[in-house]
Amino acid sequence: MSFVQVIEYKTSHPDQLNEIMDQWKAETKGNRTATHAVVMSDRDHPGTYMEFVEFPNYEEAMRNSALPATSKFAEQIMKLCDEPPVFHNLEVVRDEKL
């Protein structure tokens, strides 16, 4: 089964975060191991966001984390967050389309 990282963060700069994500996508094309990403805003907590990032497995997630562009991306994102993000590292145990 796949591996998912959920990142919860607070920011007042969502547009800048999107620009940084686009830059990361361009810089990691052909090298990244992330296969799917969804960014969501919390309707009940304005300024709070969650990002769902899927990988084939944990090892591929760690390989993706080791990319220089990913380190640069993380540094840039941290500067735009209002507080440190919270990371949830999750092994998928069931996955189905409903």
Long-range contacts (C-beta under 8 A, 24 or more apart in sequence): 1-57, 1-91, 1-92, 1-93, 1-95, 2-35, 2-54, 2-55, 2-56, 2-57, 2-92, 2-95, 3-54, 3-55, 3-56, 3-57, 3-58, 3-60, 3-61, 3-89, 3-90, 3-91, 3-92, 4-52, 4-53, 4-54, 4-55, 4-90, 4-92, 5-52, 5-53, 5-55, 5-61, 5-87, 5-88, 5-89, 5-90, 6-50, 6-51, 6-52, 6-53, 6-87, 6-88, 6-90, 7-50, 7-51, 7-53, 7-85, 7-86, 7-87, 7-88, 8-48, 8-49, 8-50, 8-85, 8-86, 8-88, 9-48, 9-49, 9-50, 9-51, 9-77, 9-81, 9-83, 9-85, 9-86, 10-47, 10-48, 10-49, 10-81, 10-82, 10-83, 11-47, 11-49, 11-80, 11-81, 11-82, 12-47, 12-82, 13-80, 14-41, 14-49, 16-80, 17-49, 17-77, 17-80, 20-73, 20-76, 20-77, 20-80, 21-73, 23-73, 24-69, 24-70, 24-72, 24-73, 27-69, 27-72, 28-64, 28-67, 28-69, 28-70, 31-67, 31-69, 32-64, 32-67, 32-70, 33-60, 33-61, 33-63, 33-64, 34-61, 34-64, 47-82, 58-89, 58-91, 61-89
